[in-house]
Amino acid sequence: MSRRVILSRSHGPNLTAPVTRHTAQARRHPHARLTATLICAASHAYETGVLANTGAGGKEFRPTRDLRSLAQVLQENGYRTAAFVSATPLKRYSGLSVGFDIFDQPERTQRRAEATNAAVLQWLETSDEEPFFLWVHYFDPHKPYHAPAPFSTKYRPEPRLDHYLSERKFDNGRNDGSVDRVNNRYDGEVSYVDHQLGRLLAELRSHPASWKRTILVVLGDHGEGCRSSE
């Protein structure tokens, strides 16, 4: 029995909205899988289209004549390129800044999606020229799962979920409550990121001319499985 069956929660209404509103154009690719779940290595893979180098959690990307990133190719073909990342594994030393005119990263280890969005929205306001390639990376749904209000209390304890996770000896990494409480905090962070994604999509849709010519790709490198495969 899967956790989603237990709760049937809607975590990403803003994520699914583009699909439901534009079904003629939208495509879902359930078999498009990344070759690594390590954030740096996975990002190398979807930026270059080659198998991830997972050594040391993903080595620095170094382009060659035959190995180029998507940002490099688009930049050379007249696209303005900008990246806004939210966590240390993707900072400049990852090598992923190559090909980007703007590469914005947090000053510390990580930043909330709201802070990343603030930088993105400012860039969008001052960037009217087309075409552009924009990469936005959110990091929030990671331990210790402390979403801001009201998302921190959006989900309530569910006894069946507590039993399900306890049976699988889910390690929440913190000794501050039952497993379902920790899981509810995780779901709160997912909902928070979805809310911030909604803000970004609303800004993009506020420019109908460019929105009609925009290709939106949403992907993730991993989720928290709660040992559901065991």
N, C-alpha and C positions, 0 to 999 in steps of 0.2 A: 504494500500500500504506500503510495507516494505521499509526500507532505502536501503537495498541491491538491490532491484529492481530499485530504483531511480538512483543509481550510478553505479552498477555492477562493483565495484572495486575489484581488486585482491590484497588482503592484505597479503596472505601467500604463495607465490610460493615455498619457501623452505619447508614449512610445508606439502604441498601437493606432493612435489617431490618424497618422499619415496613411496607414494602410487602409483603414476603413473609409477615409475620405477620398482616397485616390486609388481605388481598387484596380482601375484600368491600367494605371502606371506602376503600381507597387508590385514588388516581387519578394517572396520569402525564400531563402535558400537554407533549408534545414540541414543539408549535407555539406555546407561550406564550413569546414573545420580548420581551426588553427593547428599548427604542428607543435605547439608548446603552450603551457599554461603559465609560464613565467612571463611577467609583464614586458620585460625588455626584449626577450627572445621572441615573444609573440608579435610585438610591434615591429621588429625587424622583418618578420615573415610577411605581414600584410603591407608593409611599405615597399617590399622588394619582390614579392611573389616567389621567393625561394624558401627551401626548408630552413627552419630556425637553427641557429647555432646556439645550443644551450649551455656551452661551457661557461662556468663561473656565473651561471644565471643569465647568460646572454652577453657575448662579447661586444665591444664597440663596433658599430657599423662603419666600415671603411669602403667607400665606393671605388670601383675600378672602371676601366673602359667598358667592360662587359657587364658589370653589376651596378645598377643605378637605382635610386629610390624613385617612387612615384612623384615625390615633390620635385626632384631634379628634372625629371622628364617634363612635367607641367611647367615648371619655371622656364625652361629653355624654349617652350612653345608659347610664351607670352602670358602665362597665368601669374597673377599675384598670389603668393603663397604665405600662409600664416599658420602657426601652430601654437596652441595654448594647452600646456600639460599641467597636471595637478600633483605630481609626486616625484620623489627623488630618482627612482629607477629610470625615468625618461628624461632626465636633465641632459644638458648639452654633452656631457661626457659619454652618453650612450651612443653618440654619433648620429642620432636621428634628426639633429638640427640641420643637417646638410640639405640644401635645396629650398630652405624656407627663408623668405625675406624677413619675416618676423618670427621669432621663437621665444615665447613668453613662458617662464617657469616660476614656481614658488621660491621665495627667498629661503624658506625653511624646508623641513622634510616633506610636507604636503600642505595642501590648502583645500578648503571646501569648494564644492561646485559653484556656490554663489560667488566666491571670490574669483574663480576662473571665468565665470560668466561676465562679471563686471569688466574684466579686461577684454573679453571677446566682443561684448556689446559696444564698448568704446571704439574698438577697431572697426566694427561694422558701420558705426555712425560717421566715421571719417574716411571710409573707403567706398567710394561710389563707383570706381572704375571696375570694369569687368574684362575678362572673366577672372574668377579667383578660386583657389583651392584652400579650404579651411579645415584644419584638423583640431578638434576639441576633445580633450581627454579628461574624464572624471574618475575620481579614485575613492569616493566616500565609503562605499559598502565594504569596508575592511575592518578588522578588529581594531579597537575595542567597541565598535558600534555605538557611537554617541551622536545620533542625529539631533539637530536642533528642534525645538518645539515648533509646531505641534506634532511633528513626525515622531518624536521620541516616545510619545504615548498614544500613537494612533492605533496600535494593535494591542489586544488584551490577552492574558493567559488563556490557553486552550488545553484542558486536561488531556485530551487524546494526543495532542502534539507532544506534551510533556512525557507521556508514557512512551510514545513512538521514539523520541530522541534518547530517552533514558535507556531503553532496551538496546540501543546501538552505541551506548556509552559515548555520546557526543561530548567532546572536550571543548568547552567554551573559552578556555584560555584565561578565565577569570573566576575567582571564587566569591561571587557576589549575587548569587541567586539561581533559580531553577533554569534548566536548559531552555524551556519555552520562553522565559523572560528574555534571555539572551537572543533567542531566535526572533522574538518580536522586535527587539532593537535593530536587528539586521534588516528585517522587513521595513522598518521605519526609515533606515538609510536608503534602501532601494527606492522607496516612495519619494524621499526627499530629492534624490538624483533625478527621478522621473519628473518631478515638479520643475526642477531647474532646466531640464531638457525642454519642457514645455515653454519656458520663458524664451529660450533660444529659438525654438521653432516659431513662436509668435513674432519675434523680431524679423526673422527671415520671411515669414508670410506677409509682413507689413509692407513689403516691396514686391507687389504682384508681378511686375515685369521680369525681375530677376528670379523670383521664386518659380515661375513657370519654366525656367531654364536650369533650375537647380536639381542636381542629383544628390539625394541624401542617402548615405550609407551608415547604418548603425551596427556595431559589432562589439563583442566583449571577449576577453581572453579567458575568463573563468568565472564561476559563481561559487557560492558556499553550498556544497552538496549535503551537508549534515549527515554524511555517511549513509545516504539513502541507497547506495548501491551495494551495501554489505548485507 
